[in-house]
Amino acid sequence: MGFDGPNAGTGKHPEFMQRGAQTVRLPNKHSKKSDIGRTLLSNILRNAGITTSEWDQAG
């Protein structure tokens, strides 16, 4: 999908991915929950400019 990363960051959002000038922050992978919810995934995809059909095809 053209993103580089994940890259290490600081603070509440320790990792992020980049595509050109676009930055997408990732949830903390060390949280107590191992899976993220649909709403959070939807927000991440929207921020990344990725449609659900593009996401489904990539998987």
N, C-alpha and C positions, 0 to 999 in steps of 0.2 A: 504494500500500500504506500510505499515510499517514505516511511518514517525511519529515522535513525534513533537508536536507543534500545532499551531504556538507559537513560543517563542518570547518574547520581545527582541529587540535589540536596537541599537543606530544609530544615523546618518541618512543617506538617506534611509536606508533599515531597518525600525523599526521592522520588523518581519521576522522570518526565521523558517524553519522546518528542522529537522535532521533525518537521518536514518544511524546509525553507525557513521562513520567519514564523511559522505556526508552531506553537508549543502546546502539548496536551499533557496535563498532569495526571499521574496514575495514583490509584489508592495504595495505601500502605499494605504491602504484602505480608507484613508480620502481625496484622491485626488478628484478633481472636476468631473472626469469621474467615473461613477459607474461600468462600464464594462471595461474589458481589451480587447485589440485587438487580432486577431488571431496570429499575429507575436509574441507578447509578450507571449501568452499562449504556443505557439510552443517552444519558447526559454526556458520557465520554465519547460515544460515537458522534453525537451531534456536534460537540466541540471540535472533533477531529475532521468533520466534514465527510463522514463515512455513512452511507445509507445502510439500512438493515439488509438489503439484498446484497450489497457489496460485502458486508460482514459475513453473511451466510455462505457466499461463494468462496471466501478466503478460508473458511474453516473446513 
